[in-house]
Amino acid sequence: MKQMTDIIITNYNYSKYVEDCIRSCLAQECCKIILVDDCSTDNSMDIVNKYADQIKVIRNPENKGVAYSRNEGICAGTNEFVTIVDSDDLLTKDSLKSREECLIQHPDVDMVAGAILRAEGEMSYEDIMGKIWPIHPTELPIHSILFRRSVFQAHGLFFEGLRSREDKEMWYRLGLHRNAFCEKKVKIKTIDVAAGIYRRHDDSKRKLRKIDRDFDISINMIFDARVKDVDLHGVTKENTRFPNA
């Protein structure tokens, strides 16, 4: 069967979780998996390299941040659809199939969002996949979305000036954020299918952000400045390094 989707995995020092993420992606059909490692200093690459014959691996020469890593993966892909997974999260069985079918059946839809389940702690891949979990309450977690590649071609990639909240900036720019002033630029459809699993654990970046108040304040300032710029000037094709944009 023809490949339709690029799965972009971004990893930085998540050696405890990255193998489970890769395995959940390999369980999908008709896809290309691109893993971008953001210059990890743990043993992530020892684990990732075990799968080098099954996935494409890109390693940043220095730590650039998750937005840069996602953009590297998107630019390295060629398929019509794109989904993005942080390396401590997982895709459910048939995660791609249901969302791909929706985009094929609705050519006017740009993005399909599925539900995200929540797993606790550091359970094994088999234990997580074998259990029914509650829904994770959050707005548009990144691995819930299957994008058409045309979304990035038309509206740009992730903003690399942010080391966090890069998802919210993207949703704001597309008019999907609840506080966005700009009109909605894409059509998104939500389906009642579990697309992925969010793993909550002690190393979670969300928890670390709460501890580092200075970092959190800095990110908020950058985000606020960015959305003001978007409101005033919009985002042009010069803001992206996406090929053929």
HELIX and SHEET records of a PDB file:
HELIX    1   1 VAL A   18  LEU A   26  1                                   9    
HELIX    2   2 SER A   44  VAL A   48  1                                   5    
HELIX    3   3 ASN A   49  TYR A   51  5                                   3    
HELIX    4   4 VAL A   66  ALA A   76  1                                  11    
HELIX    5   5 SER A   95  GLN A  105  1                                  11    
HELIX    6   6 TYR A  125  MET A  129  1                                   5    
HELIX    7   7 ILE A  142  SER A  144  5                                   3    
HELIX    8   8 ARG A  149  HIS A  155  1                                   7    
HELIX    9   9 GLU A  166  ARG A  173  1                                   8    
HELIX   10  10 LYS A  205  ILE A  211  1                                   7    
HELIX   11  11 ARG A  213  HIS A  233  1                                  21    
HELIX   12  12 LYS A  237  ASN A  239  5                                   3    
SHEET    1   A 8 LYS A  56  ARG A  59  0                                        
SHEET    2   A 8 CYS A  31  ASP A  37  1                                        
SHEET    3   A 8 THR A   5  ASN A  11  1                                        
SHEET    4   A 8 PHE A  81  ASP A  86  1                                        
SHEET    5   A 8 ILE A 145  ARG A 148 -1                                        
SHEET    6   A 8 MET A 111  GLU A 120 -1                                        
SHEET    7   A 8 ILE A 188  ARG A 200  1                                        
SHEET    8   A 8 LEU A  90  LEU A  91 -1                                        
END                                                                             
